[in-house]
Amino acid sequence: MSSQNSSIKVTEFIIGGFDTTEKPVVVGVVILITYVLVVLTNIVNILFVIYDQRLHKPMYLLICNLAVVDILYTSSATPTMIGVLLAGVNTISYVPCIIQMFAFHLAGLMEMFALSIMAFDRLVAIRYPFHYHSYLTNVRTLVLTFILWLIACGFVAIAPANVIPLPHCYLKLKYTFCDYAAIMRTTCVDPNYYFNQTAIISFTLLFFTFIFICLSYLCMIFFVKLLSNDDKRKMGSTCLSHLIVVTCYYCPTFILIVLTRIGVVLTLEERHGLLIGVLLGPSLVNPFVYSLRTKEIKYKIFKIFKKVESSQ
């Protein structure tokens, strides 16, 4: 599996993903504005849940967890891209690059786990409406979430475990930040074995979580018939919010996979565009969806605006 190239000692990588980008400043400003919106809106959602005792319920704790995941997901790679595009800083040290790779893939996996546990939460709420709060308590929700974070860390640890022992032959990353594929392509080995290994794990987790969510909703459709009309409306509203978020995450991810699997060759620019869309799109949509479609959070936002208007 080793290449004939002589290895080099790497202290930093050169990020070359934006070398051919036209109008890098414009692209950088758009990414910067989107990133600031993502962080601010998700922090607002977290603060609403923390400071309002009425929102200390399993569903809102899971919304809070999703907000943390979204902040980690975007923050893992976006500052590096902004630095390259706006400040011209196109190098990153070896250790921060490895940490960035781990954080990016951890957040990507946790996004799937977070959406899955939220689907499970809605299923329990519909199947056992009178026992929901005894079955799924705040403590159990936090413990389950913590376990999922540990499982995700275990899976993602495979990436640095593969990369770190390998010798490197190149300093330049072909992509826009430090993800597994970008770093692996700088090594002196044939990456296909490692790509196939991680592809099997990634596809298994992706399709398992997606099928779990789909089955959860099929069960919900069956059990929702047992609810009153008022309860049906409430569940329909929260489930629709979740479905929007699921669609925003899985659709571009599946498109990227399908295009790759059927042999469509994407240019680096097209791949970067899709990857940045997957990175920023869902994380921007999620807080707005839950703020505008969740009655308690929406009520709190309107209340704050009314206070501001009355003070003026």
Contacts in CASP RR format, 6 or more apart in sequence:
PFRMAT RR
TARGET T0000
AUTHOR 0000-0000-0000
METHOD contacts of the structure
MODEL  1
MSSQNSSIKVTEFIIGGFDTTEKPVVVGVVILITYVLVVLTNIVNILFVI
YDQRLHKPMYLLICNLAVVDILYTSSATPTMIGVLLAGVNTISYVPCIIQ
MFAFHLAGLMEMFALSIMAFDRLVAIRYPFHYHSYLTNVRTLVLTFILWL
IACGFVAIAPANVIPLPHCYLKLKYTFCDYAAIMRTTCVDPNYYFNQTAI
ISFTLLFFTFIFICLSYLCMIFFVKLLSNDDKRKMGSTCLSHLIVVTCYY
CPTFILIVLTRIGVVLTLEERHGLLIGVLLGPSLVNPFVYSLRTKEIKYK
IFKIFKKVESSQ
1 189 0 8 1.000
1 190 0 8 1.000
1 193 0 8 1.000
2 188 0 8 1.000
2 189 0 8 1.000
3 169 0 8 1.000
3 188 0 8 1.000
3 189 0 8 1.000
3 190 0 8 1.000
5 169 0 8 1.000
5 188 0 8 1.000
6 169 0 8 1.000
6 188 0 8 1.000
7 167 0 8 1.000
7 168 0 8 1.000
7 169 0 8 1.000
7 188 0 8 1.000
8 168 0 8 1.000
8 169 0 8 1.000
8 171 0 8 1.000
9 168 0 8 1.000
10 94 0 8 1.000
10 168 0 8 1.000
10 171 0 8 1.000
10 186 0 8 1.000
11 93 0 8 1.000
11 94 0 8 1.000
12 91 0 8 1.000
12 92 0 8 1.000
12 93 0 8 1.000
12 94 0 8 1.000
12 97 0 8 1.000
12 171 0 8 1.000
13 91 0 8 1.000
13 92 0 8 1.000
13 94 0 8 1.000
13 97 0 8 1.000
13 171 0 8 1.000
13 172 0 8 1.000
13 173 0 8 1.000
13 178 0 8 1.000
13 183 0 8 1.000
13 186 0 8 1.000
14 90 0 8 1.000
14 91 0 8 1.000
14 171 0 8 1.000
14 172 0 8 1.000
14 173 0 8 1.000
15 80 0 8 1.000
15 84 0 8 1.000
15 90 0 8 1.000
15 91 0 8 1.000
15 92 0 8 1.000
15 173 0 8 1.000
15 175 0 8 1.000
15 176 0 8 1.000
15 177 0 8 1.000
16 84 0 8 1.000
16 90 0 8 1.000
16 172 0 8 1.000
16 173 0 8 1.000
16 174 0 8 1.000
16 175 0 8 1.000
16 176 0 8 1.000
17 84 0 8 1.000
17 173 0 8 1.000
17 174 0 8 1.000
17 175 0 8 1.000
17 176 0 8 1.000
17 268 0 8 1.000
17 272 0 8 1.000
18 24 0 8 1.000
18 27 0 8 1.000
18 81 0 8 1.000
18 84 0 8 1.000
18 85 0 8 1.000
18 90 0 8 1.000
18 176 0 8 1.000
18 272 0 8 1.000
20 268 0 8 1.000
20 269 0 8 1.000
21 27 0 8 1.000
21 85 0 8 1.000
21 269 0 8 1.000
24 84 0 8 1.000
24 85 0 8 1.000
24 86 0 8 1.000
25 85 0 8 1.000
25 86 0 8 1.000
27 85 0 8 1.000
28 81 0 8 1.000
28 82 0 8 1.000
28 85 0 8 1.000
28 86 0 8 1.000
29 86 0 8 1.000
31 78 0 8 1.000
31 81 0 8 1.000
31 82 0 8 1.000
31 85 0 8 1.000
31 276 0 8 1.000
31 280 0 8 1.000
32 82 0 8 1.000
32 86 0 8 1.000
34 280 0 8 1.000
34 281 0 8 1.000
34 284 0 8 1.000
35 74 0 8 1.000
35 75 0 8 1.000
35 78 0 8 1.000
35 79 0 8 1.000
35 82 0 8 1.000
35 280 0 8 1.000
37 284 0 8 1.000
38 70 0 8 1.000
38 71 0 8 1.000
38 74 0 8 1.000
38 280 0 8 1.000
38 283 0 8 1.000
38 284 0 8 1.000
38 287 0 8 1.000
39 71 0 8 1.000
39 74 0 8 1.000
39 75 0 8 1.000
41 284 0 8 1.000
41 287 0 8 1.000
41 288 0 8 1.000
41 291 0 8 1.000
42 67 0 8 1.000
42 68 0 8 1.000
42 70 0 8 1.000
42 71 0 8 1.000
42 283 0 8 1.000
42 286 0 8 1.000
42 287 0 8 1.000
43 67 0 8 1.000
43 71 0 8 1.000
44 287 0 8 1.000
44 291 0 8 1.000
45 63 0 8 1.000
45 64 0 8 1.000
45 67 0 8 1.000
45 287 0 8 1.000
45 290 0 8 1.000
45 291 0 8 1.000
45 297 0 8 1.000
46 64 0 8 1.000
46 67 0 8 1.000
46 68 0 8 1.000
48 55 0 8 1.000
48 297 0 8 1.000
48 300 0 8 1.000
49 55 0 8 1.000
49 56 0 8 1.000
49 60 0 8 1.000
49 61 0 8 1.000
49 63 0 8 1.000
49 64 0 8 1.000
50 64 0 8 1.000
52 296 0 8 1.000
52 300 0 8 1.000
54 296 0 8 1.000
55 296 0 8 1.000
55 297 0 8 1.000
56 138 0 8 1.000
57 133 0 8 1.000
57 138 0 8 1.000
58 121 0 8 1.000
58 133 0 8 1.000
58 136 0 8 1.000
58 137 0 8 1.000
58 138 0 8 1.000
58 140 0 8 1.000
58 141 0 8 1.000
59 118 0 8 1.000
59 121 0 8 1.000
59 122 0 8 1.000
59 125 0 8 1.000
59 238 0 8 1.000
60 296 0 8 1.000
60 297 0 8 1.000
61 138 0 8 1.000
61 141 0 8 1.000
61 142 0 8 1.000
61 145 0 8 1.000
62 114 0 8 1.000
62 117 0 8 1.000
62 118 0 8 1.000
62 121 0 8 1.000
62 141 0 8 1.000
62 145 0 8 1.000
63 118 0 8 1.000
63 290 0 8 1.000
63 294 0 8 1.000
65 114 0 8 1.000
65 117 0 8 1.000
65 145 0 8 1.000
66 111 0 8 1.000
66 114 0 8 1.000
66 115 0 8 1.000
66 118 0 8 1.000
66 245 0 8 1.000
66 286 0 8 1.000
66 290 0 8 1.000
67 286 0 8 1.000
67 287 0 8 1.000
69 107 0 8 1.000
69 108 0 8 1.000
69 110 0 8 1.000
69 111 0 8 1.000
69 114 0 8 1.000
70 107 0 8 1.000
70 111 0 8 1.000
70 282 0 8 1.000
70 283 0 8 1.000
70 286 0 8 1.000
70 287 0 8 1.000
71 283 0 8 1.000
72 103 0 8 1.000
72 106 0 8 1.000
72 107 0 8 1.000
72 110 0 8 1.000
73 104 0 8 1.000
73 107 0 8 1.000
73 108 0 8 1.000
73 110 0 8 1.000
73 111 0 8 1.000
73 279 0 8 1.000
73 283 0 8 1.000
74 279 0 8 1.000
74 280 0 8 1.000
74 283 0 8 1.000
75 103 0 8 1.000
76 100 0 8 1.000
76 103 0 8 1.000
76 104 0 8 1.000
76 106 0 8 1.000
76 107 0 8 1.000
76 177 0 8 1.000
77 100 0 8 1.000
77 104 0 8 1.000
77 176 0 8 1.000
77 177 0 8 1.000
77 178 0 8 1.000
77 179 0 8 1.000
77 279 0 8 1.000
78 279 0 8 1.000
78 280 0 8 1.000
80 92 0 8 1.000
80 100 0 8 1.000
80 176 0 8 1.000
80 177 0 8 1.000
80 178 0 8 1.000
81 176 0 8 1.000
81 177 0 8 1.000
81 276 0 8 1.000
83 89 0 8 1.000
84 90 0 8 1.000
84 176 0 8 1.000
92 100 0 8 1.000
92 178 0 8 1.000
96 178 0 8 1.000
97 178 0 8 1.000
97 183 0 8 1.000
98 160 0 8 1.000
98 163 0 8 1.000
98 164 0 8 1.000
98 178 0 8 1.000
98 183 0 8 1.000
100 177 0 8 1.000
100 178 0 8 1.000
101 159 0 8 1.000
101 160 0 8 1.000
101 163 0 8 1.000
101 178 0 8 1.000
101 179 0 8 1.000
101 180 0 8 1.000
101 183 0 8 1.000
102 156 0 8 1.000
102 157 0 8 1.000
102 159 0 8 1.000
102 160 0 8 1.000
104 177 0 8 1.000
104 178 0 8 1.000
104 179 0 8 1.000
105 156 0 8 1.000
105 159 0 8 1.000
105 179 0 8 1.000
105 180 0 8 1.000
106 152 0 8 1.000
106 153 0 8 1.000
106 156 0 8 1.000
109 152 0 8 1.000
109 155 0 8 1.000
109 156 0 8 1.000
109 205 0 8 1.000
110 148 0 8 1.000
110 149 0 8 1.000
110 152 0 8 1.000
111 249 0 8 1.000
111 282 0 8 1.000
112 205 0 8 1.000
112 206 0 8 1.000
112 209 0 8 1.000
112 210 0 8 1.000
112 249 0 8 1.000
113 148 0 8 1.000
113 151 0 8 1.000
113 152 0 8 1.000
113 209 0 8 1.000
114 148 0 8 1.000
115 209 0 8 1.000
115 213 0 8 1.000
115 242 0 8 1.000
115 245 0 8 1.000
115 246 0 8 1.000
115 249 0 8 1.000
116 209 0 8 1.000
116 212 0 8 1.000
116 213 0 8 1.000
117 144 0 8 1.000
117 145 0 8 1.000
117 148 0 8 1.000
118 242 0 8 1.000
119 212 0 8 1.000
119 213 0 8 1.000
119 216 0 8 1.000
119 217 0 8 1.000
119 242 0 8 1.000
119 246 0 8 1.000
120 212 0 8 1.000
120 216 0 8 1.000
121 136 0 8 1.000
121 141 0 8 1.000
122 216 0 8 1.000
122 220 0 8 1.000
122 235 0 8 1.000
122 238 0 8 1.000
122 239 0 8 1.000
122 242 0 8 1.000
123 216 0 8 1.000
123 219 0 8 1.000
123 220 0 8 1.000
123 223 0 8 1.000
124 132 0 8 1.000
124 135 0 8 1.000
124 136 0 8 1.000
125 132 0 8 1.000
125 136 0 8 1.000
125 235 0 8 1.000
126 220 0 8 1.000
126 223 0 8 1.000
126 224 0 8 1.000
126 227 0 8 1.000
126 235 0 8 1.000
127 219 0 8 1.000
127 223 0 8 1.000
128 135 0 8 1.000
129 227 0 8 1.000
129 231 0 8 1.000
155 201 0 8 1.000
155 205 0 8 1.000
158 197 0 8 1.000
158 198 0 8 1.000
158 201 0 8 1.000
159 180 0 8 1.000
159 198 0 8 1.000
162 184 0 8 1.000
162 194 0 8 1.000
162 197 0 8 1.000
162 198 0 8 1.000
163 180 0 8 1.000
163 183 0 8 1.000
163 184 0 8 1.000
163 187 0 8 1.000
166 184 0 8 1.000
166 187 0 8 1.000
166 188 0 8 1.000
166 189 0 8 1.000
167 187 0 8 1.000
167 188 0 8 1.000
167 189 0 8 1.000
168 186 0 8 1.000
168 187 0 8 1.000
168 188 0 8 1.000
169 186 0 8 1.000
169 187 0 8 1.000
169 188 0 8 1.000
170 185 0 8 1.000
170 186 0 8 1.000
171 186 0 8 1.000
172 186 0 8 1.000
173 182 0 8 1.000
173 183 0 8 1.000
173 185 0 8 1.000
173 186 0 8 1.000
174 182 0 8 1.000
174 185 0 8 1.000
174 268 0 8 1.000
175 181 0 8 1.000
175 182 0 8 1.000
175 268 0 8 1.000
175 271 0 8 1.000
175 272 0 8 1.000
175 275 0 8 1.000
176 272 0 8 1.000
176 275 0 8 1.000
176 276 0 8 1.000
180 198 0 8 1.000
181 191 0 8 1.000
181 195 0 8 1.000
184 191 0 8 1.000
184 194 0 8 1.000
184 195 0 8 1.000
185 191 0 8 1.000
203 257 0 8 1.000
206 253 0 8 1.000
206 257 0 8 1.000
210 250 0 8 1.000
213 246 0 8 1.000
217 239 0 8 1.000
217 243 0 8 1.000
220 235 0 8 1.000
220 239 0 8 1.000
224 232 0 8 1.000
224 235 0 8 1.000
224 236 0 8 1.000
227 235 0 8 1.000
237 293 0 8 1.000
237 294 0 8 1.000
237 295 0 8 1.000
238 293 0 8 1.000
238 294 0 8 1.000
240 293 0 8 1.000
241 289 0 8 1.000
241 290 0 8 1.000
241 293 0 8 1.000
241 294 0 8 1.000
244 285 0 8 1.000
244 289 0 8 1.000
244 293 0 8 1.000
245 282 0 8 1.000
245 285 0 8 1.000
245 286 0 8 1.000
245 289 0 8 1.000
245 290 0 8 1.000
248 281 0 8 1.000
248 282 0 8 1.000
248 285 0 8 1.000
248 286 0 8 1.000
249 278 0 8 1.000
249 282 0 8 1.000
252 274 0 8 1.000
252 277 0 8 1.000
252 278 0 8 1.000
252 281 0 8 1.000
253 278 0 8 1.000
255 274 0 8 1.000
256 274 0 8 1.000
256 275 0 8 1.000
256 278 0 8 1.000
259 266 0 8 1.000
260 266 0 8 1.000
266 274 0 8 1.000
290 297 0 8 1.000
291 297 0 8 1.000
291 298 0 8 1.000
291 301 0 8 1.000
292 298 0 8 1.000
END
